[in-house]
Amino acid sequence: MALRKAFVSGGHVYCQPRREDRDVAMCFGCRRLREVNDRSSPPFIQCDVTDMPQADANDPRFVEWWYAHHRRGPSAHG
């Protein structure tokens, strides 16, 4: 079984099988879900991706999700 972490940010995760932003609550009924870890920082879920190709970190949909959910505060230089 191949497991992959998806970090939770603002109650959302980037679902690699569906290649989209999803509310983490939608993961609870998914057959791929193996673990929910809300005690770590950042919290994450782990999914079984055995029958999936490796996701590309340059996937434009993942990059869009990352910037939407990981906003930085005001710059110390600004």
N, CA, C, O and CB atoms as a CASP TS submission, in Angstrom:
PFRMAT TS
TARGET T0000
AUTHOR 0000-0000-0000
METHOD Language model
MODEL 1
PARENT N/A
ATOM      1  N   MET     1       0.853  -1.173   0.000  1.00  0.00           N
ATOM      2  CA  MET     1       0.000   0.000   0.000  1.00  0.00           C
ATOM      3  C   MET     1       0.899   1.236   0.000  1.00  0.00           C
ATOM      4  O   MET     1       1.799   1.353   0.832  1.00  0.00           O
ATOM      5  CB  MET     1      -0.971  -0.002   1.229  1.00  0.00           C
ATOM      6  N   ALA     2       0.656   2.147  -0.924  1.00  0.00           N
ATOM      7  CA  ALA     2       1.390   3.411  -0.997  1.00  0.00           C
ATOM      8  C   ALA     2       0.543   4.506  -0.366  1.00  0.00           C
ATOM      9  O   ALA     2      -0.571   4.785  -0.808  1.00  0.00           O
ATOM     10  CB  ALA     2       1.753   3.771  -2.473  1.00  0.00           C
ATOM     11  N   LEU     3       1.097   5.124   0.684  1.00  0.00           N
ATOM     12  CA  LEU     3       0.378   6.181   1.383  1.00  0.00           C
ATOM     13  C   LEU     3       0.990   7.533   1.043  1.00  0.00           C
ATOM     14  O   LEU     3       2.204   7.651   0.874  1.00  0.00           O
ATOM     15  CB  LEU     3       0.399   5.944   2.908  1.00  0.00           C
ATOM     16  N   ARG     4       0.148   8.538   0.945  1.00  0.00           N
ATOM     17  CA  ARG     4       0.623   9.886   0.680  1.00  0.00           C
ATOM     18  C   ARG     4      -0.079  10.851   1.614  1.00  0.00           C
ATOM     19  O   ARG     4      -1.290  10.771   1.816  1.00  0.00           O
ATOM     20  CB  ARG     4       0.391  10.279  -0.794  1.00  0.00           C
ATOM     21  N   LYS     5       0.700  11.773   2.187  1.00  0.00           N
ATOM     22  CA  LYS     5       0.145  12.799   3.068  1.00  0.00           C
ATOM     23  C   LYS     5      -0.424  13.950   2.255  1.00  0.00           C
ATOM     24  O   LYS     5       0.103  14.322   1.206  1.00  0.00           O
ATOM     25  CB  LYS     5       1.215  13.314   4.041  1.00  0.00           C
ATOM     26  N   ALA     6      -1.510  14.498   2.768  1.00  0.00           N
ATOM     27  CA  ALA     6      -2.079  15.740   2.237  1.00  0.00           C
ATOM     28  C   ALA     6      -2.291  16.643   3.446  1.00  0.00           C
ATOM     29  O   ALA     6      -3.050  16.305   4.354  1.00  0.00           O
ATOM     30  CB  ALA     6      -3.441  15.491   1.428  1.00  0.00           C
ATOM     31  N   PHE     7      -1.625  17.779   3.454  1.00  0.00           N
ATOM     32  CA  PHE     7      -1.702  18.677   4.589  1.00  0.00           C
ATOM     33  C   PHE     7      -3.001  19.464   4.581  1.00  0.00           C
ATOM     34  O   PHE     7      -3.496  19.868   3.529  1.00  0.00           O
ATOM     35  CB  PHE     7      -0.518  19.621   4.595  1.00  0.00           C
ATOM     36  N   VAL     8      -3.541  19.673   5.771  1.00  0.00           N
ATOM     37  CA  VAL     8      -4.799  20.400   5.947  1.00  0.00           C
ATOM     38  C   VAL     8      -4.466  21.858   6.223  1.00  0.00           C
ATOM     39  O   VAL     8      -3.632  22.165   7.075  1.00  0.00           O
ATOM     40  CB  VAL     8      -5.662  19.789   7.108  1.00  0.00           C
ATOM     41  N   SER     9      -5.117  22.740   5.503  1.00  0.00           N
ATOM     42  CA  SER     9      -4.910  24.171   5.699  1.00  0.00           C
ATOM     43  C   SER     9      -6.255  24.869   5.585  1.00  0.00           C
ATOM     44  O   SER     9      -6.914  24.803   4.547  1.00  0.00           O
ATOM     45  CB  SER     9      -3.890  24.747   4.667  1.00  0.00           C
ATOM     46  N   GLY    10      -6.656  25.535   6.656  1.00  0.00           N
ATOM     47  CA  GLY    10      -7.930  26.242   6.637  1.00  0.00           C
ATOM     48  C   GLY    10      -9.110  25.322   6.406  1.00  0.00           C
ATOM     49  O   GLY    10     -10.112  25.730   5.819  1.00  0.00           O
ATOM     50  N   GLY    11      -9.001  24.064   6.868  1.00  0.00           N
ATOM     51  CA  GLY    11     -10.088  23.108   6.687  1.00  0.00           C
ATOM     52  C   GLY    11     -10.142  22.503   5.297  1.00  0.00           C
ATOM     53  O   GLY    11     -11.109  21.824   4.952  1.00  0.00           O
ATOM     54  N   HIS    12      -9.105  22.744   4.491  1.00  0.00           N
ATOM     55  CA  HIS    12      -9.071  22.235   3.115  1.00  0.00           C
ATOM     56  C   HIS    12      -7.827  21.399   2.892  1.00  0.00           C
ATOM     57  O   HIS    12      -6.811  21.579   3.563  1.00  0.00           O
ATOM     58  CB  HIS    12      -9.119  23.391   2.101  1.00  0.00           C
ATOM     59  N   VAL    13      -7.921  20.484   1.943  1.00  0.00           N
ATOM     60  CA  VAL    13      -6.773  19.696   1.489  1.00  0.00           C
ATOM     61  C   VAL    13      -6.769  19.736  -0.037  1.00  0.00           C
ATOM     62  O   VAL    13      -7.789  20.013  -0.669  1.00  0.00           O
ATOM     63  CB  VAL    13      -6.835  18.207   2.027  1.00  0.00           C
ATOM     64  N   TYR    14      -5.609  19.456  -0.610  1.00  0.00           N
ATOM     65  CA  TYR    14      -5.532  19.275  -2.053  1.00  0.00           C
ATOM     66  C   TYR    14      -5.667  17.787  -2.306  1.00  0.00           C
ATOM     67  O   TYR    14      -4.775  17.012  -1.961  1.00  0.00           O
ATOM     68  CB  TYR    14      -4.191  19.853  -2.655  1.00  0.00           C
ATOM     69  N   CYS    15      -6.768  17.386  -2.901  1.00  0.00           N
ATOM     70  CA  CYS    15      -7.037  15.977  -3.184  1.00  0.00           C
ATOM     71  C   CYS    15      -6.284  15.598  -4.454  1.00  0.00           C
ATOM     72  O   CYS    15      -6.637  16.032  -5.550  1.00  0.00           O
ATOM     73  CB  CYS    15      -8.577  15.705  -3.336  1.00  0.00           C
ATOM     74  N   GLN    16      -5.238  14.779  -4.292  1.00  0.00           N
ATOM     75  CA  GLN    16      -4.437  14.391  -5.437  1.00  0.00           C
ATOM     76  C   GLN    16      -5.187  13.495  -6.420  1.00  0.00           C
ATOM     77  O   GLN    16      -5.045  13.689  -7.627  1.00  0.00           O
ATOM     78  CB  GLN    16      -3.201  13.695  -4.969  1.00  0.00           C
ATOM     79  N   PRO    17      -5.983  12.519  -5.958  1.00  0.00           N
ATOM     80  CA  PRO    17      -6.722  11.710  -6.933  1.00  0.00           C
ATOM     81  C   PRO    17      -7.684  12.534  -7.792  1.00  0.00           C
ATOM     82  O   PRO    17      -7.828  12.279  -8.988  1.00  0.00           O
ATOM     83  CB  PRO    17      -7.495  10.629  -6.213  1.00  0.00           C
ATOM     84  N   ARG    18      -8.331  13.507  -7.187  1.00  0.00           N
ATOM     85  CA  ARG    18      -9.291  14.317  -7.939  1.00  0.00           C
ATOM     86  C   ARG    18      -8.668  15.579  -8.507  1.00  0.00           C
ATOM     87  O   ARG    18      -9.273  16.251  -9.342  1.00  0.00           O
ATOM     88  CB  ARG    18     -10.458  14.686  -7.060  1.00  0.00           C
ATOM     89  N   ARG    19      -7.457  15.907  -8.058  1.00  0.00           N
ATOM     90  CA  ARG    19      -6.733  17.100  -8.496  1.00  0.00           C
ATOM     91  C   ARG    19      -7.557  18.359  -8.291  1.00  0.00           C
ATOM     92  O   ARG    19      -7.768  19.159  -9.202  1.00  0.00           O
ATOM     93  CB  ARG    19      -6.340  16.973  -9.961  1.00  0.00           C
ATOM     94  N   GLU    20      -8.028  18.502  -7.015  1.00  0.00           N
ATOM     95  CA  GLU    20      -8.823  19.683  -6.697  1.00  0.00           C
ATOM     96  C   GLU    20      -8.779  19.989  -5.213  1.00  0.00           C
ATOM     97  O   GLU    20      -8.435  19.139  -4.391  1.00  0.00           O
ATOM     98  CB  GLU    20     -10.263  19.491  -7.147  1.00  0.00           C
ATOM     99  N   ASP    21      -9.129  21.207  -4.894  1.00  0.00           N
ATOM    100  CA  ASP    21      -9.262  21.664  -3.514  1.00  0.00           C
ATOM    101  C   ASP    21     -10.557  21.077  -2.962  1.00  0.00           C
ATOM    102  O   ASP    21     -11.606  21.143  -3.602  1.00  0.00           O
ATOM    103  CB  ASP    21      -9.257  23.238  -3.418  1.00  0.00           C
ATOM    104  N   ARG    22     -10.465  20.493  -1.746  1.00  0.00           N
ATOM    105  CA  ARG    22     -11.658  19.901  -1.137  1.00  0.00           C
ATOM    106  C   ARG    22     -11.714  20.255   0.333  1.00  0.00           C
ATOM    107  O   ARG    22     -10.685  20.385   0.995  1.00  0.00           O
ATOM    108  CB  ARG    22     -11.673  18.372  -1.319  1.00  0.00           C
ATOM    109  N   ASP    23     -12.917  20.407   0.831  1.00  0.00           N
ATOM    110  CA  ASP    23     -13.117  20.550   2.264  1.00  0.00           C
ATOM    111  C   ASP    23     -12.722  19.216   2.891  1.00  0.00           C
ATOM    112  O   ASP    23     -13.137  18.159   2.415  1.00  0.00           O
ATOM    113  CB  ASP    23     -14.610  20.949   2.618  1.00  0.00           C
ATOM    114  N   VAL    24     -11.924  19.260   3.953  1.00  0.00           N
ATOM    115  CA  VAL    24     -11.421  18.026   4.547  1.00  0.00           C
ATOM    116  C   VAL    24     -12.550  17.107   5.007  1.00  0.00           C
ATOM    117  O   VAL    24     -12.359  15.892   5.057  1.00  0.00           O
ATOM    118  CB  VAL    24     -10.512  18.348   5.718  1.00  0.00           C
ATOM    119  N   ALA    25     -13.704  17.644   5.339  1.00  0.00           N
ATOM    120  CA  ALA    25     -14.838  16.812   5.759  1.00  0.00           C
ATOM    121  C   ALA    25     -15.283  15.865   4.646  1.00  0.00           C
ATOM    122  O   ALA    25     -15.850  14.808   4.921  1.00  0.00           O
ATOM    123  CB  ALA    25     -16.013  17.694   6.189  1.00  0.00           C
ATOM    124  N   MET    26     -15.028  16.240   3.390  1.00  0.00           N
ATOM    125  CA  MET    26     -15.400  15.376   2.269  1.00  0.00           C
ATOM    126  C   MET    26     -14.507  14.127   2.204  1.00  0.00           C
ATOM    127  O   MET    26     -14.861  13.142   1.556  1.00  0.00           O
ATOM    128  CB  MET    26     -15.311  16.158   0.947  1.00  0.00           C
ATOM    129  N   CYS    27     -13.362  14.174   2.871  1.00  0.00           N
ATOM    130  CA  CYS    27     -12.434  13.039   2.862  1.00  0.00           C
ATOM    131  C   CYS    27     -12.934  11.892   3.730  1.00  0.00           C
ATOM    132  O   CYS    27     -12.572  10.738   3.499  1.00  0.00           O
ATOM    133  CB  CYS    27     -11.058  13.481   3.338  1.00  0.00           C
ATOM    134  N   PHE    28     -13.750  12.193   4.711  1.00  0.00           N
ATOM    135  CA  PHE    28     -14.136  11.180   5.690  1.00  0.00           C
ATOM    136  C   PHE    28     -14.899  10.013   5.083  1.00  0.00           C
ATOM    137  O   PHE    28     -14.860   8.916   5.641  1.00  0.00           O
ATOM    138  CB  PHE    28     -14.966  11.808   6.763  1.00  0.00           C
ATOM    139  N   GLY    29     -15.575  10.198   3.990  1.00  0.00           N
ATOM    140  CA  GLY    29     -16.295   9.110   3.343  1.00  0.00           C
ATOM    141  C   GLY    29     -15.522   8.471   2.197  1.00  0.00           C
ATOM    142  O   GLY    29     -16.040   7.587   1.516  1.00  0.00           O
ATOM    143  N   CYS    30     -14.290   8.910   1.982  1.00  0.00           N
ATOM    144  CA  CYS    30     -13.498   8.421   0.845  1.00  0.00           C
ATOM    145  C   CYS    30     -12.864   7.078   1.170  1.00  0.00           C
ATOM    146  O   CYS    30     -12.332   6.885   2.264  1.00  0.00           O
ATOM    147  CB  CYS    30     -12.409   9.440   0.463  1.00  0.00           C
ATOM    148  N   ARG    31     -12.920   6.161   0.230  1.00  0.00           N
ATOM    149  CA  ARG    31     -12.350   4.823   0.422  1.00  0.00           C
ATOM    150  C   ARG    31     -10.829   4.847   0.505  1.00  0.00           C
ATOM    151  O   ARG    31     -10.238   3.886   0.997  1.00  0.00           O
ATOM    152  CB  ARG    31     -12.782   3.908  -0.708  1.00  0.00           C
ATOM    153  N   ARG    32     -10.179   5.904   0.045  1.00  0.00           N
ATOM    154  CA  ARG    32      -8.723   6.002   0.074  1.00  0.00           C
ATOM    155  C   ARG    32      -8.172   6.464   1.427  1.00  0.00           C
ATOM    156  O   ARG    32      -6.994   6.249   1.715  1.00  0.00           O
ATOM    157  CB  ARG    32      -8.263   6.947  -1.002  1.00  0.00           C
ATOM    158  N   LEU    33      -8.999   7.090   2.252  1.00  0.00           N
ATOM    159  CA  LEU    33      -8.553   7.645   3.525  1.00  0.00           C
ATOM    160  C   LEU    33      -8.055   6.551   4.456  1.00  0.00           C
ATOM    161  O   LEU    33      -8.748   5.558   4.678  1.00  0.00           O
ATOM    162  CB  LEU    33      -9.680   8.424   4.190  1.00  0.00           C
ATOM    163  N   ARG    34      -6.843   6.732   5.008  1.00  0.00           N
ATOM    164  CA  ARG    34      -6.271   5.762   5.936  1.00  0.00           C
ATOM    165  C   ARG    34      -6.002   6.366   7.310  1.00  0.00           C
ATOM    166  O   ARG    34      -6.053   5.648   8.308  1.00  0.00           O
ATOM    167  CB  ARG    34      -4.987   5.198   5.367  1.00  0.00           C
ATOM    168  N   GLU    35      -5.716   7.670   7.389  1.00  0.00           N
ATOM    169  CA  GLU    35      -5.389   8.284   8.673  1.00  0.00           C
ATOM    170  C   GLU    35      -5.753   9.768   8.645  1.00  0.00           C
ATOM    171  O   GLU    35      -5.603  10.444   7.628  1.00  0.00           O
ATOM    172  CB  GLU    35      -3.888   8.098   9.005  1.00  0.00           C
ATOM    173  N   VAL    36      -6.229  10.248   9.776  1.00  0.00           N
ATOM    174  CA  VAL    36      -6.424  11.669  10.002  1.00  0.00           C
ATOM    175  C   VAL    36      -5.576  12.009  11.220  1.00  0.00           C
ATOM    176  O   VAL    36      -5.790  11.462  12.302  1.00  0.00           O
ATOM    177  CB  VAL    36      -7.956  12.042  10.213  1.00  0.00           C
ATOM    178  N   ASN    37      -4.617  12.906  11.045  1.00  0.00           N
ATOM    179  CA  ASN    37      -3.744  13.286  12.147  1.00  0.00           C
ATOM    180  C   ASN    37      -3.923  14.777  12.402  1.00  0.00           C
ATOM    181  O   ASN    37      -3.355  15.618  11.704  1.00  0.00           O
ATOM    182  CB  ASN    37      -2.249  12.940  11.835  1.00  0.00           C
ATOM    183  N   ASP    38      -4.732  15.089  13.425  1.00  0.00           N
ATOM    184  CA  ASP    38      -4.976  16.497  13.750  1.00  0.00           C
ATOM    185  C   ASP    38      -4.146  16.946  14.946  1.00  0.00           C
ATOM    186  O   ASP    38      -4.341  18.046  15.463  1.00  0.00           O
ATOM    187  CB  ASP    38      -6.459  16.727  14.032  1.00  0.00           C
ATOM    188  N   ARG    39      -3.228  16.103  15.381  1.00  0.00           N
ATOM    189  CA  ARG    39      -2.367  16.455  16.517  1.00  0.00           C
ATOM    190  C   ARG    39      -1.008  16.958  16.073  1.00  0.00           C
ATOM    191  O   ARG    39      -0.208  17.400  16.897  1.00  0.00           O
ATOM    192  CB  ARG    39      -2.188  15.262  17.429  1.00  0.00           C
ATOM    193  N   SER    40      -0.739  16.894  14.774  1.00  0.00           N
ATOM    194  CA  SER    40       0.538  17.380  14.274  1.00  0.00           C
ATOM    195  C   SER    40       0.375  18.822  13.804  1.00  0.00           C
ATOM    196  O   SER    40      -0.742  19.329  13.703  1.00  0.00           O
ATOM    197  CB  SER    40       1.064  16.480  13.126  1.00  0.00           C
ATOM    198  N   SER    41       1.469  19.460  13.525  1.00  0.00           N
ATOM    199  CA  SER    41       1.429  20.820  13.001  1.00  0.00           C
ATOM    200  C   SER    41       2.332  20.878  11.778  1.00  0.00           C
ATOM    201  O   SER    41       3.553  20.799  11.912  1.00  0.00           O
ATOM    202  CB  SER    41       1.871  21.866  14.083  1.00  0.00           C
ATOM    203  N   PRO    42       1.764  21.013  10.603  1.00  0.00           N
ATOM    204  CA  PRO    42       0.343  21.146  10.310  1.00  0.00           C
ATOM    205  C   PRO    42      -0.354  19.792  10.344  1.00  0.00           C
ATOM    206  O   PRO    42       0.281  18.751  10.176  1.00  0.00           O
ATOM    207  CB  PRO    42       0.141  21.805   8.950  1.00  0.00           C
ATOM    208  N   PRO    43      -1.669  19.816  10.564  1.00  0.00           N
ATOM    209  CA  PRO    43      -2.429  18.560  10.528  1.00  0.00           C
ATOM    210  C   PRO    43      -2.418  17.988   9.108  1.00  0.00           C
ATOM    211  O   PRO    43      -2.227  18.715   8.134  1.00  0.00           O
ATOM    212  CB  PRO    43      -3.893  18.785  11.014  1.00  0.00           C
ATOM    213  N   PHE    44      -2.626  16.672   9.009  1.00  0.00           N
ATOM    214  CA  PHE    44      -2.627  16.053   7.689  1.00  0.00           C
ATOM    215  C   PHE    44      -3.547  14.844   7.676  1.00  0.00           C
ATOM    216  O   PHE    44      -3.963  14.334   8.716  1.00  0.00           O
ATOM    217  CB  PHE    44      -1.203  15.647   7.277  1.00  0.00           C
ATOM    218  N   ILE    45      -3.848  14.408   6.470  1.00  0.00           N
ATOM    219  CA  ILE    45      -4.526  13.136   6.258  1.00  0.00           C
ATOM    220  C   ILE    45      -3.574  12.280   5.439  1.00  0.00           C
ATOM    221  O   ILE    45      -2.677  12.797   4.772  1.00  0.00           O
ATOM    222  CB  ILE    45      -5.927  13.316   5.538  1.00  0.00           C
ATOM    223  N   GLN    46      -3.774  10.961   5.492  1.00  0.00           N
ATOM    224  CA  GLN    46      -3.005  10.061   4.647  1.00  0.00           C
ATOM    225  C   GLN    46      -3.968   9.239   3.822  1.00  0.00           C
ATOM    226  O   GLN    46      -4.958   8.706   4.324  1.00  0.00           O
ATOM    227  CB  GLN    46      -2.075   9.150   5.487  1.00  0.00           C
ATOM    228  N   CYS    47      -3.654   9.152   2.551  1.00  0.00           N
ATOM    229  CA  CYS    47      -4.519   8.439   1.612  1.00  0.00           C
ATOM    230  C   CYS    47      -3.747   7.310   0.937  1.00  0.00           C
ATOM    231  O   CYS    47      -2.536   7.404   0.739  1.00  0.00           O
ATOM    232  CB  CYS    47      -5.091   9.406   0.554  1.00  0.00           C
ATOM    233  N   ASP    48      -4.456   6.253   0.589  1.00  0.00           N
ATOM    234  CA  ASP    48      -3.888   5.147  -0.172  1.00  0.00           C
ATOM    235  C   ASP    48      -3.921   5.542  -1.647  1.00  0.00           C
ATOM    236  O   ASP    48      -4.991   5.727  -2.226  1.00  0.00           O
ATOM    237  CB  ASP    48      -4.673   3.802   0.082  1.00  0.00           C
ATOM    238  N   VAL    49      -2.750   5.668  -2.240  1.00  0.00           N
ATOM    239  CA  VAL    49      -2.651   6.063  -3.646  1.00  0.00           C
ATOM    240  C   VAL    49      -1.948   4.984  -4.466  1.00  0.00           C
ATOM    241  O   VAL    49      -1.261   5.276  -5.445  1.00  0.00           O
ATOM    242  CB  VAL    49      -1.903   7.399  -3.777  1.00  0.00           C
ATOM    243  N   THR    50      -2.132   3.740  -4.050  1.00  0.00           N
ATOM    244  CA  THR    50      -1.460   2.612  -4.689  1.00  0.00           C
ATOM    245  C   THR    50      -1.661   2.590  -6.198  1.00  0.00           C
ATOM    246  O   THR    50      -0.705   2.350  -6.936  1.00  0.00           O
ATOM    247  CB  THR    50      -1.952   1.317  -4.094  1.00  0.00           C
ATOM    248  N   ASP    51      -2.856   2.829  -6.669  1.00  0.00           N
ATOM    249  CA  ASP    51      -3.148   2.734  -8.097  1.00  0.00           C
ATOM    250  C   ASP    51      -3.090   4.075  -8.815  1.00  0.00           C
ATOM    251  O   ASP    51      -3.685   4.235  -9.881  1.00  0.00           O
ATOM    252  CB  ASP    51      -4.502   2.124  -8.295  1.00  0.00           C
ATOM    253  N   MET    52      -2.373   5.045  -8.236  1.00  0.00           N
ATOM    254  CA  MET    52      -2.260   6.378  -8.827  1.00  0.00           C
ATOM    255  C   MET    52      -0.819   6.685  -9.191  1.00  0.00           C
ATOM    256  O   MET    52       0.096   6.266  -8.483  1.00  0.00           O
ATOM    257  CB  MET    52      -2.799   7.441  -7.867  1.00  0.00           C
ATOM    258  N   PRO    53      -0.598   7.415 -10.289  1.00  0.00           N
ATOM    259  CA  PRO    53       0.764   7.885 -10.564  1.00  0.00           C
ATOM    260  C   PRO    53       1.157   8.971  -9.559  1.00  0.00           C
ATOM    261  O   PRO    53       0.295   9.637  -8.985  1.00  0.00           O
ATOM    262  CB  PRO    53       0.878   8.426 -12.019  1.00  0.00           C
ATOM    263  N   GLN    54       2.456   9.139  -9.356  1.00  0.00           N
ATOM    264  CA  GLN    54       2.971  10.167  -8.448  1.00  0.00           C
ATOM    265  C   GLN    54       2.508  11.544  -8.917  1.00  0.00           C
ATOM    266  O   GLN    54       2.598  11.866 -10.102  1.00  0.00           O
ATOM    267  CB  GLN    54       4.522  10.111  -8.369  1.00  0.00           C
ATOM    268  N   ALA    55       2.015  12.349  -7.986  1.00  0.00           N
ATOM    269  CA  ALA    55       1.586  13.709  -8.324  1.00  0.00           C
ATOM    270  C   ALA    55       2.807  14.581  -8.534  1.00  0.00           C
ATOM    271  O   ALA    55       3.827  14.423  -7.864  1.00  0.00           O
ATOM    272  CB  ALA    55       0.678  14.303  -7.217  1.00  0.00           C
ATOM    273  N   ASP    56       2.690  15.483  -9.457  1.00  0.00           N
ATOM    274  CA  ASP    56       3.765  16.412  -9.782  1.00  0.00           C
ATOM    275  C   ASP    56       3.627  17.663  -8.925  1.00  0.00           C
ATOM    276  O   ASP    56       2.563  18.281  -8.893  1.00  0.00           O
ATOM    277  CB  ASP    56       3.749  16.774 -11.290  1.00  0.00           C
ATOM    278  N   ALA    57       4.699  18.042  -8.228  1.00  0.00           N
ATOM    279  CA  ALA    57       4.655  19.245  -7.374  1.00  0.00           C
ATOM    280  C   ALA    57       4.430  20.499  -8.208  1.00  0.00           C
ATOM    281  O   ALA    57       4.051  21.535  -7.662  1.00  0.00           O
ATOM    282  CB  ALA    57       5.959  19.384  -6.564  1.00  0.00           C
ATOM    283  N   ASN    58       4.653  20.429  -9.504  1.00  0.00           N
ATOM    284  CA  ASN    58       4.432  21.579 -10.381  1.00  0.00           C
ATOM    285  C   ASN    58       3.042  21.552 -11.013  1.00  0.00           C
ATOM    286  O   ASN    58       2.749  22.347 -11.906  1.00  0.00           O
ATOM    287  CB  ASN    58       5.494  21.617 -11.471  1.00  0.00           C
ATOM    288  N   ASP    59       2.199  20.651 -10.555  1.00  0.00           N
ATOM    289  CA  ASP    59       0.822  20.592 -11.048  1.00  0.00           C
ATOM    290  C   ASP    59       0.195  21.966 -10.820  1.00  0.00           C
ATOM    291  O   ASP    59       0.114  22.403  -9.673  1.00  0.00           O
ATOM    292  CB  ASP    59      -0.008  19.453 -10.326  1.00  0.00           C
ATOM    293  N   PRO    60      -0.245  22.655 -11.852  1.00  0.00           N
ATOM    294  CA  PRO    60      -0.770  24.017 -11.680  1.00  0.00           C
ATOM    295  C   PRO    60      -1.964  24.082 -10.728  1.00  0.00           C
ATOM    296  O   PRO    60      -2.169  25.100 -10.066  1.00  0.00           O
ATOM    297  CB  PRO    60      -1.172  24.582 -13.025  1.00  0.00           C
ATOM    298  N   ARG    61      -2.750  23.014 -10.651  1.00  0.00           N
ATOM    299  CA  ARG    61      -3.885  23.021  -9.720  1.00  0.00           C
ATOM    300  C   ARG    61      -3.407  22.946  -8.275  1.00  0.00           C
ATOM    301  O   ARG    61      -4.010  23.556  -7.393  1.00  0.00           O
ATOM    302  CB  ARG    61      -4.836  21.850 -10.021  1.00  0.00           C
ATOM    303  N   PHE    62      -2.317  22.195  -8.019  1.00  0.00           N
ATOM    304  CA  PHE    62      -1.756  22.152  -6.669  1.00  0.00           C
ATOM    305  C   PHE    62      -1.137  23.498  -6.303  1.00  0.00           C
ATOM    306  O   PHE    62      -1.321  23.982  -5.186  1.00  0.00           O
ATOM    307  CB  PHE    62      -0.703  21.032  -6.554  1.00  0.00           C
ATOM    308  N   VAL    63      -0.418  24.096  -7.221  1.00  0.00           N
ATOM    309  CA  VAL    63       0.201  25.403  -6.973  1.00  0.00           C
ATOM    310  C   VAL    63      -0.876  26.435  -6.656  1.00  0.00           C
ATOM    311  O   VAL    63      -0.707  27.246  -5.746  1.00  0.00           O
ATOM    312  CB  VAL    63       1.045  25.857  -8.196  1.00  0.00           C
ATOM    313  N   GLU    64      -1.974  26.413  -7.395  1.00  0.00           N
ATOM    314  CA  GLU    64      -3.088  27.328  -7.135  1.00  0.00           C
ATOM    315  C   GLU    64      -3.664  27.086  -5.740  1.00  0.00           C
ATOM    316  O   GLU    64      -3.942  28.037  -5.009  1.00  0.00           O
ATOM    317  CB  GLU    64      -4.190  27.162  -8.207  1.00  0.00           C
ATOM    318  N   TRP    65      -3.846  25.806  -5.367  1.00  0.00           N
ATOM    319  CA  TRP    65      -4.354  25.479  -4.033  1.00  0.00           C
ATOM    320  C   TRP    65      -3.395  25.986  -2.961  1.00  0.00           C
ATOM    321  O   TRP    65      -3.825  26.577  -1.970  1.00  0.00           O
ATOM    322  CB  TRP    65      -4.562  23.956  -3.886  1.00  0.00           C
ATOM    323  N   TRP    66      -2.091  25.755  -3.159  1.00  0.00           N
ATOM    324  CA  TRP    66      -1.088  26.154  -2.171  1.00  0.00           C
ATOM    325  C   TRP    66      -1.156  27.656  -1.909  1.00  0.00           C
ATOM    326  O   TRP    66      -1.186  28.086  -0.755  1.00  0.00           O
ATOM    327  CB  TRP    66       0.322  25.760  -2.646  1.00  0.00           C
ATOM    328  N   TYR    67      -1.180  28.449  -2.968  1.00  0.00           N
ATOM    329  CA  TYR    67      -1.213  29.898  -2.782  1.00  0.00           C
ATOM    330  C   TYR    67      -2.537  30.387  -2.209  1.00  0.00           C
ATOM    331  O   TYR    67      -2.564  31.406  -1.519  1.00  0.00           O
ATOM    332  CB  TYR    67      -0.947  30.590  -4.096  1.00  0.00           C
ATOM    333  N   ALA    68      -3.604  29.704  -2.470  1.00  0.00           N
ATOM    334  CA  ALA    68      -4.904  30.097  -1.912  1.00  0.00           C
ATOM    335  C   ALA    68      -4.989  29.822  -0.419  1.00  0.00           C
ATOM    336  O   ALA    68      -5.691  30.534   0.299  1.00  0.00           O
ATOM    337  CB  ALA    68      -6.028  29.366  -2.631  1.00  0.00           C
ATOM    338  N   HIS    69      -4.280  28.793   0.064  1.00  0.00           N
ATOM    339  CA  HIS    69      -4.411  28.381   1.457  1.00  0.00           C
ATOM    340  C   HIS    69      -3.184  28.619   2.320  1.00  0.00           C
ATOM    341  O   HIS    69      -3.193  28.282   3.504  1.00  0.00           O
ATOM    342  CB  HIS    69      -4.748  26.956   1.506  1.00  0.00           C
ATOM    343  N   HIS    70      -2.141  29.188   1.760  1.00  0.00           N
ATOM    344  CA  HIS    70      -0.921  29.460   2.522  1.00  0.00           C
ATOM    345  C   HIS    70      -0.498  30.905   2.315  1.00  0.00           C
ATOM    346  O   HIS    70       0.627  31.182   1.900  1.00  0.00           O
ATOM    347  CB  HIS    70       0.218  28.499   2.108  1.00  0.00           C
ATOM    348  N   ARG    71      -1.398  31.805   2.605  1.00  0.00           N
ATOM    349  CA  ARG    71      -1.074  33.229   2.468  1.00  0.00           C
ATOM    350  C   ARG    71      -0.101  33.646   3.558  1.00  0.00           C
ATOM    351  O   ARG    71      -0.200  33.225   4.710  1.00  0.00           O
ATOM    352  CB  ARG    71      -2.353  34.094   2.530  1.00  0.00           C
ATOM    353  N   ARG    72       0.816  34.466   3.165  1.00  0.00           N
ATOM    354  CA  ARG    72       1.788  34.982   4.130  1.00  0.00           C
ATOM    355  C   ARG    72       1.288  36.300   4.696  1.00  0.00           C
ATOM    356  O   ARG    72       0.584  37.057   4.026  1.00  0.00           O
ATOM    357  CB  ARG    72       3.182  35.163   3.476  1.00  0.00           C
ATOM    358  N   GLY    73       1.662  36.558   5.933  1.00  0.00           N
ATOM    359  CA  GLY    73       1.298  37.809   6.587  1.00  0.00           C
ATOM    360  C   GLY    73       2.056  38.973   5.983  1.00  0.00           C
ATOM    361  O   GLY    73       2.846  38.789   5.058  1.00  0.00           O
ATOM    362  N   PRO    74       1.820  40.183   6.503  1.00  0.00           N
ATOM    363  CA  PRO    74       2.532  41.355   5.982  1.00  0.00           C
ATOM    364  C   PRO    74       4.031  41.178   6.133  1.00  0.00           C
ATOM    365  O   PRO    74       4.507  40.615   7.119  1.00  0.00           O
ATOM    366  CB  PRO    74       2.076  42.635   6.701  1.00  0.00           C
ATOM    367  N   SER    75       4.745  41.649   5.178  1.00  0.00           N
ATOM    368  CA  SER    75       6.196  41.540   5.171  1.00  0.00           C
ATOM    369  C   SER    75       6.798  42.433   6.249  1.00  0.00           C
ATOM    370  O   SER    75       6.299  43.523   6.528  1.00  0.00           O
ATOM    371  CB  SER    75       6.759  41.909   3.791  1.00  0.00           C
ATOM    372  N   ALA    76       7.877  41.948   6.844  1.00  0.00           N
ATOM    373  CA  ALA    76       8.593  42.747   7.848  1.00  0.00           C
ATOM    374  C   ALA    76       9.300  43.920   7.194  1.00  0.00           C
ATOM    375  O   ALA    76       9.706  44.869   7.864  1.00  0.00           O
ATOM    376  CB  ALA    76       9.610  41.881   8.612  1.00  0.00           C
ATOM    377  N   HIS    77       9.443  43.841   5.853  1.00  0.00           N
ATOM    378  CA  HIS    77      10.122  44.907   5.126  1.00  0.00           C
ATOM    379  C   HIS    77       9.143  45.875   4.508  1.00  0.00           C
ATOM    380  O   HIS    77       9.555  46.874   3.919  1.00  0.00           O
ATOM    381  CB  HIS    77      11.010  44.329   4.055  1.00  0.00           C
ATOM    382  N   GLY    78       7.854  45.607   4.627  1.00  0.00           N
ATOM    383  CA  GLY    78       6.889  46.395   3.888  1.00  0.00           C
ATOM    384  C   GLY    78       6.178  47.355   4.706  1.00  0.00           C
ATOM    385  O   GLY    78       5.330  48.089   4.199  1.00  0.00           O
TER
END
